[in-house]
Amino acid sequence: MLYINDKKSFSEREPGVSEVIGTILIVALVVILVAIASIMVFGIDVPLFNPELVYVDVSKTDTGGTEYIVITHQCGESVELMKNGGCIIKVISPASEILSLTNADGGPITWDDGVAVYIYRTAGGNYEISASRPAVAIAVFDSGTWGVVGVDSKNDIIMFEDSLDF
């Protein structure tokens, strides 16, 4: 205890507990600051979006020389196909080319449970997607392994992918 009549200066007094507590507080502050800095540098990715969940069945159909890729929405959320901000379906040929699909239906396709979409090659060699099976005869797919990928264009993530052998 310090009294007014105490003649000892501060430097002559015995060290107290406050130095130990001060050191502990400084070490704790440094550890906390390092933890915050490492979180900011290494960045913990927390998704800031709610991805659409879709389960699909991808198959091929061959009816008398007419071939289709059939993608059936098995369950999950309703999705707008071939619309910006919705699901974009991409087809990858055996030569690893990403083919552009023309929407034969014109506008976006609402894809609900149980609804199938058909990807086919037209007589002119173009690839189209439609919610209804085309009635006209079409050209066959090149032989090899074809890839089908559904991309959520709003969140830029893959919703589904599969491959088929023709």
C-alpha positions as CSV (number, residue, x, y, z in Angstrom):
1,M,0.0,0.0,0.0
2,L,1.2,3.5,-0.8
3,Y,1.1,6.1,1.9
4,I,1.9,9.8,1.6
5,N,4.8,9.5,3.9
6,D,6.3,6.6,2.1
7,K,9.7,7.9,0.8
8,K,10.4,5.1,-1.7
9,S,10.2,6.0,-5.3
10,F,8.2,4.0,-7.8
11,S,11.3,2.4,-9.3
12,E,12.5,1.2,-5.8
13,R,9.3,-0.7,-5.0
14,E,8.8,-4.4,-5.5
15,P,7.2,-5.4,-8.7
16,G,3.5,-6.1,-8.4
17,V,0.9,-8.4,-9.9
18,S,-0.1,-5.7,-12.4
19,E,2.9,-6.4,-14.6
20,V,1.9,-10.1,-15.0
21,I,-1.7,-9.2,-15.7
22,G,-0.6,-6.6,-18.3
23,T,1.6,-9.2,-20.0
24,I,-1.2,-11.7,-20.1
25,L,-3.6,-9.1,-21.6
26,I,-1.2,-8.1,-24.3
27,V,-0.5,-11.7,-25.3
28,A,-4.3,-12.4,-25.4
29,L,-4.8,-9.3,-27.5
30,V,-2.1,-10.4,-30.0
31,V,-3.7,-13.9,-30.3
32,I,-7.1,-12.4,-31.0
33,L,-5.8,-10.0,-33.6
34,V,-3.8,-12.9,-35.3
35,A,-7.0,-15.0,-35.4
36,I,-9.0,-12.2,-36.9
37,A,-6.3,-11.4,-39.5
38,S,-6.0,-15.1,-40.5
39,I,-9.8,-15.4,-41.0
40,M,-9.7,-12.3,-43.2
41,V,-6.7,-13.6,-45.2
42,F,-7.7,-17.2,-45.7
43,G,-11.4,-16.3,-46.0
44,I,-13.9,-18.8,-44.9
45,D,-16.3,-19.2,-47.8
46,V,-19.8,-19.0,-46.6
47,P,-22.3,-19.4,-49.4
48,L,-24.4,-16.3,-49.7
49,F,-27.0,-17.9,-51.9
50,N,-29.5,-20.7,-51.8
51,P,-28.7,-23.1,-54.6
52,E,-31.6,-24.8,-56.3
53,L,-31.7,-28.5,-55.6
54,V,-32.7,-30.6,-58.6
55,Y,-32.4,-34.4,-59.1
56,V,-32.5,-35.5,-62.7
57,D,-32.4,-38.7,-64.7
58,V,-30.4,-38.4,-67.9
59,S,-31.0,-41.1,-70.6
60,K,-30.9,-41.6,-74.3
61,T,-33.8,-42.8,-76.5
62,D,-33.4,-44.4,-79.9
63,T,-36.6,-44.9,-81.8
64,G,-36.0,-46.2,-85.3
65,G,-32.9,-44.0,-86.1
66,T,-34.2,-41.0,-84.1
67,E,-32.0,-40.3,-81.1
68,Y,-32.7,-38.0,-78.2
69,I,-31.1,-37.2,-74.9
70,V,-33.9,-37.2,-72.4
71,I,-33.5,-35.3,-69.1
72,T,-36.3,-35.9,-66.6
73,H,-36.7,-33.7,-63.5
74,Q,-37.1,-36.4,-60.8
75,C,-37.6,-34.1,-57.8
76,G,-36.6,-30.8,-56.3
77,E,-37.4,-27.2,-56.9
78,S,-39.2,-26.0,-60.0
79,V,-36.6,-24.5,-62.4
80,E,-36.8,-22.2,-65.4
81,L,-34.7,-23.8,-68.2
82,M,-32.8,-21.9,-70.8
83,K,-33.4,-18.5,-69.2
84,N,-30.9,-16.1,-67.9
85,G,-31.0,-16.5,-64.1
86,G,-32.3,-20.0,-64.4
87,C,-30.8,-23.3,-65.4
88,I,-28.8,-23.4,-68.6
89,I,-28.2,-26.9,-70.0
90,K,-24.9,-27.4,-71.8
91,V,-24.1,-30.4,-74.0
92,I,-20.5,-31.5,-74.5
93,S,-19.7,-33.5,-77.6
94,P,-17.3,-36.5,-77.8
95,A,-14.8,-34.0,-79.3
96,S,-15.1,-31.9,-76.1
97,E,-17.0,-29.1,-77.8
98,I,-19.6,-27.2,-75.7
99,L,-22.6,-27.1,-78.0
100,S,-25.0,-24.2,-78.0
101,L,-28.6,-25.3,-77.8
102,T,-31.5,-23.6,-79.5
103,N,-34.7,-23.5,-77.5
104,A,-37.3,-25.0,-79.9
105,D,-40.1,-23.9,-77.6
106,G,-39.1,-20.2,-77.9
107,G,-39.4,-19.0,-74.3
108,P,-38.2,-20.5,-71.0
109,I,-39.3,-24.0,-70.1
110,T,-40.7,-24.5,-66.6
111,W,-39.2,-27.7,-65.4
112,D,-41.2,-29.4,-62.6
113,D,-41.2,-32.8,-61.1
114,G,-41.8,-35.5,-63.7
115,V,-41.3,-33.2,-66.7
116,A,-38.8,-34.3,-69.3
117,V,-36.9,-32.2,-71.8
118,Y,-35.5,-33.5,-75.1
119,I,-32.2,-32.6,-76.7
120,Y,-31.9,-33.6,-80.3
121,R,-30.0,-32.9,-83.4
122,T,-31.9,-31.4,-86.3
123,A,-31.5,-32.4,-89.9
124,G,-29.5,-29.2,-90.4
125,G,-27.0,-30.3,-87.7
126,N,-28.1,-27.9,-85.0
127,Y,-28.9,-29.0,-81.5
128,E,-32.2,-28.1,-79.9
129,I,-33.9,-28.5,-76.6
130,S,-37.7,-28.9,-76.2
131,A,-40.2,-29.8,-73.6
132,S,-42.0,-31.9,-76.1
133,R,-40.7,-34.8,-78.2
134,P,-40.2,-33.6,-81.8
135,A,-42.4,-35.4,-84.3
136,V,-40.0,-35.0,-87.3
137,A,-37.1,-37.4,-88.1
138,I,-33.8,-36.1,-86.9
139,A,-30.1,-36.9,-87.4
140,V,-28.3,-39.2,-85.0
141,F,-25.7,-38.1,-82.5
142,D,-22.0,-38.8,-83.3
143,S,-20.8,-41.9,-81.6
144,G,-18.8,-41.5,-78.4
145,T,-19.4,-40.2,-74.9
146,W,-21.6,-37.1,-74.6
147,G,-21.8,-34.9,-71.4
148,V,-24.8,-33.1,-70.1
149,V,-24.4,-30.3,-67.5
150,G,-27.0,-28.1,-65.9
151,V,-25.7,-24.8,-64.7
152,D,-27.5,-22.5,-62.3
153,S,-26.7,-19.2,-64.2
154,K,-27.7,-17.0,-61.3
155,N,-25.3,-18.5,-58.8
156,D,-22.8,-19.9,-61.3
157,I,-22.8,-23.5,-59.9
158,I,-23.3,-26.9,-61.5
159,M,-26.7,-28.3,-60.6
160,F,-26.2,-31.7,-62.3
161,E,-24.0,-33.5,-64.7
162,D,-24.0,-36.8,-66.4
163,S,-22.6,-38.6,-69.4
164,L,-24.1,-40.9,-72.1
165,D,-22.5,-43.2,-74.7
166,F,-24.0,-43.2,-78.2
